[in-house]
Amino acid sequence: MKENLKITIIQSELHWENAEANRKMFSEKIQLIESETDLIVLPEMFSTGFSMKAKRLSEPNNGETLKWMISEAKKKNCAITGSVIISEDDKFFNRMFFVFPDGSYEKYDKKHTFTLARENETYDAGTKRLIVDYKGWKICPLVCYDLRFPVWARNTEDYDVLIYVANWPKVRTLAWDTLLRARAIENMTYCIGVNRVGFDGNGHEYIGHSAVYDVLGKQISSSGLDEFTETVVLEKEHIATNRKHLQFLNDRDHFTLT
């Protein structure tokens, strides 16, 4: 078990619907990470931006972007996570990969497709939540709109870290900030949100506000409006001490997610 986990968040603009350019850009940003890190977190649909042109932009599960993630994880000797447009069995998914340093991976398909943007008309919704066991830490990876649904994120497995990758627009930034902090507090977990910046091809503006919150809802990272890369240390002792002292999770409602 690793007592401290180093998480690197990369908040960036994205090249609209240009996977090759985005992979190249993120490779350059990853190379500039000076310190050792355990996990790099990229935004939602980091290779394309939040596009509904899945028929043209999708990749098979073992496509170039996953191969790139595996290569970067091995080179940096750390895990990498972020979501990609994937085609499988004649369906499209907003799929989040969690790639381990050895190149193995696990996957999570976004459960709550964003009906306001008609994402549900293009992408199939996932049906299973994923809990990743990494270096003795239990991590729950989720995607963007999932943030608005606390039941789906409820900490029934005593996980340690909740991660949201997103393309969350400027107009609803207050909701992003508020809900990330709420998910940390109610689940007594570290909560990480990684968002993009800049404008997409549809003219929507994004201002980031990527952040890391501790189990009490205190922000322990920077939060900028521009591109930035930051490594934050998560401490197992912080989780254990506060859960033992406050014991709020002992009173949580018991239910089964379906």
N, C-alpha and C positions, 0 to 999 in steps of 0.2 A: 504493500500500500504506500502510495506517495502522499506525504502529509501536506505538501503544498503543490498546487497545480498552477502552472503559468499559462495564461490564456492571452493570445494576441488577437485583437480585433482590428480589422481593416475596413475603414469607412472610405468609400471611393466613388467617383463618378463611373459610369459604365458607358462603353461604346454601344450604341443602340443596334441591337440585332446583329452583332459582329463578334462571334465567339472567338475567332482566332485573335482578334485585336485585344479582347478582354483577357484571354489566357496569357498573352504576351505581357500585358500591363501588370497583371497580378504576379506573374513570375518576377518581374522587376521589383515590385513592392516586397515580395517575400524575401528576395535576395538582400534587401536593405534592412531586414530585421537583424539587429546586431546581437542581441542576447539570445540565449537558448530559450526555447518555448516548448510547451507540451501540446498546445492546440491552437490552430489558426482558424478564425471564424470569418467567412466571407458572406456577403449579402445574399438575399433571395435572387434566384435567376441571374447569378453573377456573370454568366457568360453571354447573356443576351439583353438584359433588362426585362421588365415585366411585360412581356408581349403575348398577345393572343394568336400569333401566327405560328402555332405549334406545328402545323403540317410542313411548313418550310424550315423551321428552326430546330425541330426536335432531333435528338440523337437516340440511338439504341442504348440500352442500359450500359453496354461496354464501349460506348462511343469515345470520341476524342477528348471530351472534357473530363470524363472519369479517368481515362488513361493519364491525362495531365495531372489530375489530383493525386493519383497514385505515384506518379513520378516526383512531384513536388514533395509529397509526404516522405518518400524515401530519401530524397536529397537533403531535406531539412531535418530528418529524423524526428518528426512530430506528426500528430494527427491534423487533418484538415477537414472542415465541414462547410457546406453551402448547398444551395439548391440549383437544379438544372432542369431544363425541359426534356423529358424523356418520352419516347414512344415504346409501347410494349403491348403485344396482343391486340393491335389495332386500336389502342387507346393512348391518350396522352396524360402524363402526370407531371405535377410540379414536385419533383423528387429531391429530397435532401439526402446527400451522401455523408456518411461519417467514415472517413478513410484513416486507417491506422498506419503507424510508421512502417509496418512491414508490407503495406500494400493491400491488405485485406480490408473489407469495408462492410458496413451495414447501411440500410436505407430506410427512409421514412417518407411516405407520400402525404402531402398536405391534406389534412382532414377537412378543413373549412375553406372551400373555394370561394373566392370573393365575388359574390353575386352582383355587387354594385358595378363592377367592371365586366360582368358576364363571364367571369373565369369559369363558372360552372357549366357554361355551354361548350367550352373547349376541353377542359381538363376533368378527368374523373377524380373523385375524392378518395383519399385513403381511408382505410377502415381500422388500422391497427396503430397503436402508439408504440414508440420504441424507447426502451431504456438501454443505454449503452454502458457497458462496464469497461472503464478505461483507467488503468493504473490505480485500481482500487476506488475510483470515483464513479458514482452512478449519475449518468447524464441523460437528460430528456431533451431531445432536439425537436423543435416545432417551427412552423413557418408563418410569418406575417399575420394574416387574418385570424389564425388560431389564437392570437393574443386576446381577442375579445371574448373568448369562451373559457371561463375559469374551470368549469367541470372537466374539460378535456385535459387541463394541466394539473388537476388536483393531485397532490403529492401522496398517493396511496402506497407507493413503493419505498418511501424514505429516500428518494433520490437527493443528490447533493447540488446539482447544477441544472438549471433550466435555460435553454438557449432558444432565442427567436432570431431568425434571419428574415430580412424584410426589404420590400420596396414600399415604404410607408410615406405618403405624400405630406408636404408641408402643411396643407390645410387642416390636417388632423394630428398635428404634432402634440398638442396637449393630451390627447387620448393616448398616444404612444408613451409619453413620459409617465403618465398617471398609471396606466395599466402595467407597465413593466415593474414599477415600484410595488404595485399591489400584488402582483404574482410572487414577488420575492417575499413580501411580508406574510401573506396568507399561507404560503407553502414552506416558510422558514428555510429557504434555499437561496443560494446565489442565483441571480437572474441576469442573463446577458442578452442584450438586444443589439444587433448589428444591422444598420440601415445604410442605404446609399445616399449620395448627394447629386446635385445637378438636375438637368431636365431630361426627360425621356422623349422618345419620338412622337408621343402624343401630346407633348407640351406640359406634362405634369411636373411640378417642381418638388424636389426632395432636399431636405436640409439636415439629414443625418440624425443627430441626437443619439448616436450609438452610445451605449452606457453599460456599466456593470454595477449591480446593486448587491449588497450583502444581505444576510438573512433578516436583518432588521429594517431593510429598505434604505440604508445609507448608500449613496453613490460613492463608489471607490475608484472611479475612472474619470478621465476628462470627458467633456461632451461638447464637441465642436460642430460648427456649421459647414466646415470645409473638409477636404480629405485629411485623414490622419491615420496613423498606425500606432497602437499602444499595447503594451504588455502589462497585464495586471496579475497579481499573485492572489490566488484563492487559498484559504487556510482551513484544513479539516477541523482544527481545534476551535475555530470560530463557530462552525456549525454545531459541533458537539457541545460546547459550553453553553450556547444560547438555547439549544433544544433541551438540554438537561435542566437548565435554570427555569425556563419559561413553560416548557411542556405543552405548548398550545396544540401540537399535532396529536397529542393523546385524546383530544376532544373533537377531532375532526369527524365529519359524517362518514359513515361506511356505506359504500355502494360499489357496484361493478360497472365498469365502462363497457358499453356495447357499441 
